Amino acid sequence: MAGLNATELGEMITLIRSLHGDGVGLIIIEHIMAAMMRLAQRIVVLHHGEKIAEGTPESIASDRRVVDAYLGEEFVLADA
């Protein structure tokens, strides 16, 4: 989803939700964490090829290793 503007990002999220609603399971590799937090039921986070976390978006957002590697304190504060 990198490179999409806000409108396109919203359309992509709508499309993915529609596919899921039709019973299609998806594996998505994505770096736009804010979008993934809105879409995913379960997230696996890799950092330098190593799994550092796995769980619900809520558990991922509060995992210190994920915050340090990808989200940053701003994400935690904005989400609170």
C-alpha positions as CSV (number, residue, x, y, z in Angstrom):
1,M,0.0,0.0,0.0
2,A,3.1,2.2,0.1
3,G,2.8,4.9,-2.5
4,L,-1.0,5.1,-2.4
5,N,-2.6,8.4,-1.5
6,A,-5.3,8.6,1.2
7,T,-8.2,7.9,-1.2
8,E,-6.5,5.0,-2.8
9,L,-5.5,3.5,0.6
10,G,-9.2,3.7,1.7
11,E,-10.3,2.0,-1.5
12,M,-7.7,-0.8,-0.9
13,I,-8.9,-1.3,2.6
14,T,-12.5,-1.5,1.4
15,L,-11.5,-4.0,-1.3
16,I,-9.6,-6.2,1.1
17,R,-12.5,-6.2,3.6
18,S,-14.9,-7.1,0.7
19,L,-12.7,-10.0,-0.3
20,H,-12.6,-11.2,3.3
21,G,-16.3,-10.8,3.6
22,D,-16.7,-13.1,0.6
23,G,-14.7,-15.8,2.5
24,V,-11.3,-15.2,0.9
25,G,-8.4,-15.7,3.3
26,L,-5.5,-13.4,2.7
27,I,-1.8,-13.2,3.6
28,I,-0.6,-9.7,3.2
29,I,3.0,-8.5,3.5
30,E,2.8,-4.8,4.2
31,H,4.8,-2.1,5.8
32,I,2.0,0.4,6.3
33,M,1.2,-0.7,9.9
34,A,-1.7,1.7,10.4
35,A,-3.6,0.0,7.6
36,M,-2.7,-3.5,8.8
37,M,-3.9,-2.6,12.3
38,R,-7.3,-1.7,10.8
39,L,-7.5,-4.9,8.6
40,A,-5.8,-7.8,10.3
41,Q,-7.3,-10.3,12.7
42,R,-3.8,-11.7,13.4
43,I,-0.4,-10.2,12.7
44,V,3.1,-11.8,12.5
45,V,5.9,-9.2,12.7
46,L,9.3,-10.0,11.2
47,H,12.4,-7.9,11.9
48,H,15.6,-8.7,10.0
49,G,14.1,-12.1,9.1
50,E,13.3,-13.1,12.7
51,K,9.7,-13.3,14.1
52,I,9.5,-10.8,17.0
53,A,5.8,-10.9,17.7
54,E,2.5,-12.6,16.7
55,G,-1.0,-11.8,17.8
56,T,-4.0,-9.6,17.6
57,P,-3.5,-6.0,16.4
58,E,-4.0,-4.8,20.0
59,S,-1.3,-7.1,21.4
60,I,1.1,-6.1,18.5
61,A,0.5,-2.4,19.1
62,S,1.6,-2.8,22.7
63,D,4.5,-5.1,22.1
64,R,7.7,-3.2,23.1
65,R,9.8,-5.0,20.4
66,V,7.3,-3.9,17.6
67,V,7.1,-0.4,18.9
68,D,10.8,-0.1,18.9
69,A,11.3,-1.7,15.5
70,Y,8.4,-0.3,13.5
71,L,5.7,1.7,15.2
72,G,7.5,4.3,17.3
73,E,6.1,6.0,20.4
74,E,4.0,8.3,18.2
75,F,1.9,5.3,17.0
76,V,1.2,4.2,20.6
77,L,0.3,7.7,21.7
78,A,-1.9,8.4,18.6
79,D,-3.7,5.1,19.2
80,A,-4.3,5.6,22.9
